[in-house]
Amino acid sequence: WSIYFTQSQDLSWQVTIRMYRLTAETGLLLRDLLALLLSKQNLDAFSTEVYTCLNELAINASKATYKSLFEKNIAKPQGIDPAISYHAFMDLFRKELGL
């Protein structure tokens, strides 16, 4: 993963983070980075809530990407199309995830 961090003179922040997986270690790093940025703007009281929201977005985006790849490379070659048989697709997807 990589982080690009810039600050302009008016205290607006731009952070670009590119990750290929979210581990516990990177989650802690992101939490601490977010807390630092929010504290610089006197918004540190919101760090837990903002981190929770961003973490959920990252997790949901990851699952959506995985689901799309699963549909294309696993389900459709087996003749399962979620547009036609969503329940069969979700059963296969849950089985893939071990749920």
C-alpha positions, -999 to 999 in steps of 0.1 A, spaced: 0 0 0 10 36 -4 0 69 12 4 103 -4 -1 132 20 -1 169 11 -12 200 30 -19 233 15 -15 266 34 -52 269 42 -52 236 62 -71 217 36 -58 181 35 -55 157 6 -47 121 14 -46 94 -12 -43 58 0 -40 28 -23 -43 -6 -6 -48 -40 -19 -60 -54 14 -70 -40 48 -51 -57 76 -54 -50 113 -21 -32 111 -31 -9 82 -64 -3 100 -46 10 130 -24 32 109 -54 47 91 -71 53 124 -41 71 138 -36 91 106 -73 101 106 -70 111 143 -40 133 135 -57 150 106 -89 157 126 -69 169 156 -52 195 134 -86 209 126 -99 206 162 -123 178 152 -106 150 171 -139 143 190 -152 128 157 -123 105 149 -140 73 161 -172 80 141 -154 91 110 -130 61 112 -159 37 116 -177 51 86 -145 50 64 -137 15 75 -172 3 66 -169 19 32 -136 2 26 -150 -32 37 -181 -28 16 -162 -17 -15 -139 -47 -11 -169 -71 -8 -186 -55 -39 -154 -59 -59 -150 -95 -48 -187 -102 -56 -183 -88 -91 -152 -109 -98 -169 -139 -83 -199 -134 -106 -177 -130 -137 -152 -158 -130 -170 -184 -109 -208 -181 -111 -214 -173 -148 -191 -201 -160 -212 -224 -139 -243 -211 -156 -255 -191 -126 -266 -156 -135 -277 -134 -105 -301 -115 -128 -320 -147 -134 -314 -167 -102 -302 -144 -75 -309 -169 -47 -287 -195 -63 -260 -170 -69 -261 -158 -33 -260 -194 -20 -229 -201 -41 -213 -168 -30 -220 -175 7 -205 -209 3 -174 -193 -13 -171 -170 17 -177 -198 42 -209 -184 56 
